[in-house]
Amino acid sequence: MSGNDPKQKQINIELDEKTAEGVYSNLAIINHSVSEFVVDFISLMPGAPKAKVKSRIVLTPQHAKKFLKALSENVNRFEKAHGTIKDYEQPPIPINFGPSGEA
């Protein structure tokens, strides 16, 4: 954002300590309806029998599109500075971490 636009308003954003720590996620599930996008961030650990949603973000379609654009621009800037991010093939969901036992 440039400071040249007199119509632009400044927003004071607060970040408490707990939120500033962040939440680790290595899986995101995205669903949508006509009025919203729901993104569930999940931490999936190898060998664990189940995973838990760590955070859920609900966006309007317009904000989802703005988020997509902002994320894409940031990934492009990251790759220009640090090189291409490798996209490893992921197993399909649900992930099977090993043989299932029978009694």
N, C-alpha and C positions, 0 to 999 in steps of 0.2 A: 504494500500500500504506500502511496506517495503522500506526502504532507502538503501537496499543492492544491488539493481539492478542499475549498472552504466548507462544502456541504458535508464532508466526512466528519463523523463524530467519534470521539475517543471512548473506548469501553475499558473500564477497570475490571480486570479478570483476576479473581483470587484463586490461589492454589494451596490447599492445606497440605500438611506434611504427609498424611496417609495417602492422599490422592497422588502426590508428587512421587511417591515410591513406585507407582505404576503397577500393572498386573501383567505377568507373563502369559502369552498366548501363542500356541503354535498351530491353531486351527480356528477357522471362522466359518460359521454356517450363516448363510444369508437367505432370508425369506422376504417376500413382499406381498402387499395387497395394492389395491388401487390408490390408497391414501398414505401408505408408509412402507419404509424398508426397515427390517429388523435384522440387526447383525449381532449374533451371539459369538463372543470370544471364549474359546475353550483352551484349557491346558490339558493336553493328552500325553500321558507318560507311558513309555514302553513297559509292558508287563502288567500294567494296572488293569483291573477288570472293568473299570468304568471311568468316564471322564466327567468333569463338572464344568458347567458354564461359569466362567469367572466374572463376566461382565456382559451386559446387553445394552446396545445402543439403538434407539429408535429415531429414524430420520424421515423427513418428508421426501418425496421424490426429487424435488428441486435441490434440497440439501444433499441428498445422496449423489446427485450428479455433480454438484460443486465439490463434494468430498473426493469423488473419483478423479476429477480434474486436478485437484490440489495434490492428491497422492501420486498421480502419474507424473506431475511436474517435479515433485520431490524425489521420486525414484530416478527420473532422468538426471537431475542434478547430482544425486548420489553416485550414479554410474559414471558420470563425467569426471567426478573427483576420485572415485575408488575403483573403477572398472565394472564390467558387466556382472550383474548378480546371476549366479547360476541357478537355473530352475530345475531342481531334481524331480524326477518322476515320483509321484506319491501313490501309495497303494489306495485302492478305493475304500470308501467308508461303508460299512464299519470295518475297522482294521482288526485283523486276527493276529494276536501276538503269540500264538502258539497253539499246540494241540489242546482240544477240549477233552476233559476226562469224562468217563461214564462210570457210574457206580453199579 
